[in-house]
């Protein structure tokens, strides 16, 4: 008997086939009848990981191996029908994956979920009514994407829909969500918009993000002394006692479906002197999870490496994540200016975009607790961790996010070089999509990218002394970066061969730099690792070529090259490593 999910797959496939068979081609009918539009896209994508990506210590290390990263095949359909002041839209993607990593038992050979893994994304499924009650008032209800912001793929004011990062080549994509949207056009150049989001949806992360669970040295705690002490204790357990620390279970707490957890946004937008502007406000939550609780338990089960080196047990952490509330105040400006007009009126203008967001976050703390643990003669009683090392467990849990407001922005320029077919786009992005919390070149606040014990304090005797004294300052070494990074993005599109061929090159260069905090001659010192040095360099480069053969057929190939040390933004193994890809797309 087929599984429930297999049945769902069959129904979805049959429904899609039915739509394709009966939906007419886009046209406007005579008279007052309905007007139909249909779009179908079939795309096949083959990708290769060019190098291994790995995280973890000697016992917990996990590797994403080089080779085929994915074979992804997508059937995308969009159907819309309009009649008088009504419009209904349905858009869905059926995504099939070419293989499954593992098949569970012989019974897996007849399980469609394992033999043919897939997913269905329903991004739009809504009804829109125009001029409801009064002229200029439009209402849209259902699954939809509400796009705010003028930045190219980077939109800090756009928080109504959750980010969809499952495919790194589709950066900037968002997930559809159920919403009630109302638009009122006061004039042709000024509008008001309100959006209600009854149910929260979290960001969707790529498969490589699972490696983050092995990066236990990247403690999000803001208290330096406590962070250093925890890092030393973990090193002693691993180095002296051969007891690694690993994440066991992860619980993600979704907001309850209550009135107080609904998200909402309001925007006013208009055109002034041929320049577009908007002001917005969002009351909701960050869609990237923040740690809430860590509970440690002890297991006597050994972990063995391929070379037969076995641990004496393992410390297992159960992690709870949640989504704190935040307020976001946004400003958007976009338009064109032409400094060349006085020289030659035939020279085109330069487009500009400014998108800024003031984020007011909710304070977030991380509670640490443990079962009774015995390690090398040291007995740790059950209960909450002693944050202050005063012998009285408990106290205030450490902060991981303060309530200090912080800024994100995008400042971009673009220019088309006449009829040459060359287009250029340049942006300054302050704050990447997954970065949350105050801290940049203007305000204090840094995140840990690497934590370890090194130097003359790396020997086990010294580490043990630091652990006994519950003071890790003289033993800990860290690589840090601002919580909100700065990035320069430069891109070129060049169309040739009657605009059928497209050569693209986009580069994201991280400009924030990093900092090394370590101990030299018994004194803690800090050294800047500038962005132009090998230790601080981090970049992502996307070269791509595609050719449109006409009649809807397009073929392409390219690469996504992530460069940098393993602790950097793009060199991080959790970013997925460097990829090469080939694409085929047919649009009807």
N, C-alpha and C positions, 0 to 999 in steps of 0.2 A: 504494500500500500504506500503511495507516495507521501512524502512529508508535507506538513502544512505549508512550509516555505516553498516547496516545489510546486504545490498547487497554486500558490500565489503567483509564482513565476509563469506558470502556464496560462493563468487568467490574464496576467498583464500582457503577455505575448499575443494572446488571442485578441485582446482589446485593441492593442496597437495595430495588429493586422486589419481589424475591422475598421478602424479609423482611416488607415491608409487606403483601404479598398473603397470606402464610400465618401470620403471627403473630397469635394471637387477642388480643382485647381483654382488659385486665387483669381477672383474676378468680381466685378460689380454688376449686380443684376439690374434689369430694367424695373422701373416702378418702385414700389415701397417694400419689396421683398428683402429678405436677409442678405447680407454680404459676407461671403466666406473667404478666408485666407488660410493657406496651408503651407507649411515648410517642413521638409524632411532632410535630415543630414545623416550620412553614414560615414564613420571615421574609424580607421584602424591605425593603431599606434604601437610601434615596437621600440623598446628601450633597453639599453645596456648600461649596467653600472661599470665604470671604467677601473675602479679600484675598490679594495675592501674598505669597509667602514666599521670600526669596532670601538666599543667602550667597555669598561669594567676592569676589575683587578684580575690577578692571576687565576682566581677560582671562579669568578662570576662573569668573566669576559664573554661578550656576545658579538658576533661578526655578521654583517650583511655582506655577503661575498660578491665579488665581481662576476659578471655574466649577465644573463637576461634579468632585467629588473622587473619588467612587466610586458605583457602583450594585452593591450586594452582595445576593445572594439565597442563602439558607441553607436546606438541608433537614437537620434534625437528627433522628436516630432513636436510641432507647434501648430495648433488649430485655433482659430478665432472666428467668431461670428458676430456681426453687428446688425442691429435693426432699430431704426429710429434713434432713441436715446439710450439703448441698451447695448452692452458688449460683453461677451463671455470669451475667456481665454484659457486654454489648457496647453501646458508645455511640460514634457517629461523626457528624461534620458534613461535609456536602458543600456547599462554598461556591463559587458561580458569580459571576464578575465580568462586568459588562455590556459592557465594552469593553477593547480593548488600545490602549496609547498609539501604537505603531507596528507596522506589518505589513511584514515583511522580504521584499521582492520579490513577484513575481506568484505564486510557489509558496506564499506565505503565505496566499493566499486559499482554499487547500484544506487548510490545516493547522489542525486543531481546537485545538491548543495556543494558536494566535494568535487565531483567530476566537472561541473560547470559553474564555478563561482560567479556571482553577478551582484549587481545592486541596481535599484531603481530610484532615481532622483526626480521628484515632482517639484519643480521650481515655481510653476505658475498654475493656478487653478482658481480663478476668481470671476466675479461678476461685477461689472461697472455700470453705474447709472449716471448719466449726464443731466445737468440742469434739473436736479431733484428739488422740488418745491419752488426754488427760485433760480433764475438764470445765473449761470456761472458757478453753481455748486455741484460738484461731482463727488460721488461716493463709490469706493471700490472695496469689496468684501471678499476675503478668501486667501488662498495661498499665493504669495506674491513677493517680489523683491522691490524695495523702495530705495532708490539710489540717491544718496546725498553726496555733495562734494564735487569739486572740479579737478582734483588731482588725478593724474594718470596712474591708475591701479593702486595708488596710495591715498586713502581717504580717511583721515582721523576723525572727521565729523560724521562719518557714515557708520552708525552703530546699531541700526534697527534690525538688520539681518546679521546672522552669525557668519563668520569667515569660513570658507571652505578651502583648506590647504591640502586636501588629500592628493592633489595633483600639482606638483611644483611648477609645471609648465603653464598652469592656468592661474597664476598668482593674481590676486585681486577678485577672484570669483567668490560669490556669496551664496548661502543656502536660502531657499524660499522658506517663508514662515507664514502662519495664519495671521492676518492683520485686518484691521478696519482703518481705511484711509479716507480722509475727506479733504478736498481741494476747493477753495473758493477764490475765483478770479475777480478781484475788486475792480481792476481795469485790465486792459490788454497787456500792461507792463508790470503789474503788481498782483501777487497771489499770496494766499495764506494756506498752509497745509498742516493738518494734524493727523497723527498716526497712533493707534493703540495696538499693542502687541500683547495679547492675553497670556500666552505661554512662552516661557523662555526656551531658547535653543542654544546649545553650546557649539563652539567652533569645532570643526572636523579637522583632525590632524593627520599628517602623512604617516605611513607605516614606519618610517625611520624614526619618528618621534618616540617610539617605544624604547629606544636606546637611552633616552633621558633618565629612565628608571635606574640605570646603572651608574649614572653620574652623581653618586651620593656625596661627592666632595663639593658639589656646588650648593652649599647650604644657603637657603634664602634668608637666613636670620640676619637682622641688621646689627645686632650687638656683637662687636668685634671679639671681645673677651670670651663670650660664650661660644661663639663660632670656632675660635681657635681651640678651646678646650674640647669641644666635641670632635674636631678633626684629629687631635692627638689621641683621644680615647679610641677612636676607630682605627688609627694606625697601630696602636699598641695591641689591640685585639687581633689585627691581621698579622703584624710582624712578629710579635713575641709569642702569641698564643695560637697563631694559624687559624683564627676564627674570623672569617670575612663577614661583612654586613651586606645584606641584600634585601630588596623590596619583595615582599611576599604577596600581599593583596592591596589593591587600590580601589577605594570606594569613592565614587564621584557623587556628591550630594547636589541634586537638582533643586531649585527653588520650588516650594509647594505651589500648586495651582490656586493661589488665593488672590483676592483683589489687591492686597498690598504688594504683591510680587509682579503685578502687571507692569510692562514697560511702555513708555509713551514718548513721543517726540513732537515738537512744534517747529515750524519753519515759516519765515516770511521771505519772499524772494521777489526780485524785480530787475528792471533795466533802467539805468540812469546814464545819460550821455553815451549811449551805445555800449555801456559796460554792464555786465551781469553781476549782481550781488545777492547775497542771502545771509540771514542771521538764523541760527537754529539753537534748539535746546533739547537735550535727551536726558531722560531719567530712567535708568535701567541698571544693567550689570555688565561687567567685563565678561566676554565670552571665552576667555582663556582661564583655566582653573588656577587657584591659589591654594597652597597647602593649609589645612586647618588643624589636623592632628597627625602625629606620628606615634605609633605604639610598637615597642620593641619586645620580642619574645625570643627565647633561646631554643635551638634545636640541636640535638646530638648527632643528627645525620650528617655524614661527611660529604663534601663536594670534592670530586677528583678531576684533575686535568687529564688530557690525553697522554701525558708523560707519566701518569701514575702518582703525581704529587697530590696528596689528599689533605683536606682541612680536618681540624678536630671537632668541627661542628659549624654552626652558622647562626648569626644573629639576624632574625627576620623582622622586617618592619612592615607593619600594616599602615598604609597612608590613606588619609581622608582628604579629599580636595573639594573645594566649593567655589562659588562665583560671587565675590563681594559686589555691593552696590556702588554706583558712581553716577555723577552728574557731568554732562559734557555741554559746554557752551561753544558754539561754532560760528566762524566767519568764513565766507567764501567770496572771492572776487575773481572775475575772469573777463578777458577782453583782448584787445589788440592795440598796439601803438606802433607808429611808423616814423622812426628817426631818419629814414631815407627819403621821405616824401619831397623834401626841399631839393634834393639832388636829382631825383628822377621819379616822377609820379607813377611810373610803371613798376617800380620795385615794391614788392609786397611787404606788409607789416609783420611785426613779431607778436605772436600770441603769448599771453602771460596767464598764469594761474596762481592764486594765493589761497591756500586753505589752512586755517588755523583752528585748533581745538584747545580749550582750557578744560582739563579733566580734574574733577574734584572727587577723589577716591574715598571709599570707606576704609577705616583702619582695620587691618587684619593681623591676627596673632596666630602663632603656631604652638599648640600644646604638645608637650613631649611627656610620654609615660612609658612604663615598662612592666613586664612580669618580673618575678624574682629571678635574678641572674647570678650565676657563679662562674667566674672566669679566673683561672690561675690563682686561686686562693682569695680573690676579691669577691665579696658578696654584696650584691646590689639589691636592696629591698624592693618589693613591689610598690608601685605608686607613681606619682608624678616626679619628673626630673627636678633635681635641686639646681635651679637656674643660677642662684647666687653663690653656690659652693660654700654655704654657711652651715651645712649639716642639718638644715631644716627644709626638707623637700617641699616643693610647692612654690608659692610666690607668683609673681606676674609672668605669664607666658611671654616669650619674646616677640617683638614686632617683625613681620615680614613685609608689610606695607604700611606706611604712615598715612595720615589723612591730609598731608601737605599737597596742595594742588600742583599740577605740572602741565607743561605745554607740549603739544605735538603740532607740527606744521609741515606743509609742502609748499615750496616756492618753485615754480616751473616756467620755462620759456620754450617755445617751439617755433620753428621757422621752416618754410618750404622754399627751396632755392629755385624760384621761377619754374620754368618748364624742364629743368634738368632731371626731374624725377627723384631728387635728393631731399629728404626730410630729416630734420634734426630736432631732438628733444633733450633738454637738460633740466634736472631737478635737484633741489636740496631737500632731502627728507630728514626731518628731526623726529625720531621715535618710530621704530619699526612696528609692524602690525602686532607682534606678540610681546612688545615691551610695555610694562605696566609698573607704575610707581615713580615717585619723584627722584630725580638725580640726573644731572647733565653738567655741561660746562658752566652753567649759571648757578646751580644749586647742588648741595651735597647729596650723595646717594649713589652707591655703587653695588653691583651684583658680582658674586664670585663665579669665576669661570674655571678655576682650577684651585684645589686645596690639597696640600700634601705636607710632609715633614722632610726637610732636606738639610744639607750642610753638616756642620760639626755636631748638630743636635739630632741627626738622623739615626744614631746608634740606639739600640734598644734600651740600654741603661739610662741614657739621657731622656728618652721618651717616657720611660717608666717614671722617672723623677717628675717630669712635667705632669704626668697623669696623676701621680700620688698627690702632688701639690695642687692639683686641679687648676693649673695655670698653663695654658698652651702658648702664651705669647712668645716664649723663647724657643719654641720648637716648630711653629707653624709657618708655612710659606703659602702665599696666595697670589693668583693672577686675578685682577679685578678690572671691570670696565664700568662706565656710566650706565645707569639703568635706562636712560633714553639716549640712544646712539645717534650719530650724525652720518648721513650717507650722501654721496654724490652719485647721481645716476645720469649717464649720458648714452643716448641711443641714436642710431642712424637707420633709416629705411631708404633703400635705393631701388626704384622701379625702372626696368628697362625692357627691351624687346616688346614694344607696344604695351607696356604696363603689365605684361603677362608674367614676367620674372620679378621676384622680390628678393633682395639680399638685405639681411637685417643683422645689426650688431648692437647689443645692449650690454652695458657694464654697470654694475653696482659696486662702488668702492666705499668701504667703511672708513670714515675719517676720525672716529672717536679716539682711537688708540687704546692701549691697555696699560695697566700698572702692576708692577711686581712689588709685593709687600713681603719682606723677609727679614732675617736677623743676621747682622754682621758684627762680629766682636761683641756679642751680648747686647746689641742695640738694634731695635727694629727700624729699618729704613725702607724707603719707597723709591722705586725707579720707574720712570716713564718709558713705556714701550710704544714709541710713536708709530703712526699708521704707515710711514714710509720705511720702517725697519722690518727685517724678516720676522721678528717676534711679534710685531703689531699689525702686519699686513693681513688684510682680509678682503676678498672680492668675489663676486659672482659674475661670470661672463657668459652671454648667450649669443653665439653666432648661429644664424639660420638662413637657409635658402629654400625658396618654394617657387613652383611654376604652375600657373593656371593654364590648363590645356583647353579651356572653354567647355561649354555645355555642363558646367558644374564640377568638373574634375580638377583636383589640385593635389600635387605631390610635393613633399618637402622633406628636408633632413637638417639636422643641426646637433648642437651639444649644449649642455648646461654644465659649466666648469666652475666648481666651488673650490676656492683657493685660500689657504691659510693654515695656521697651526690648529691642532685639535681643540684648543680652548676658544678659538675665535668664532665669530658669528657664522661665517660661511665654511670655514674649515672643520667645524664641529661635525663629527660622524652622524649625529642626530639629524643634521640637515640632509643626509642621504648620499653624500659624496657626489662625484662628477658623473654625468650621464651623457650618452649619445642616443639619438632617436631618429626614427624614420616615420613619416606620416603619409597617409593617403586619405583624402576626403572627397566625398561626392555630395553635392547639395542640389536638391530638386525644388 
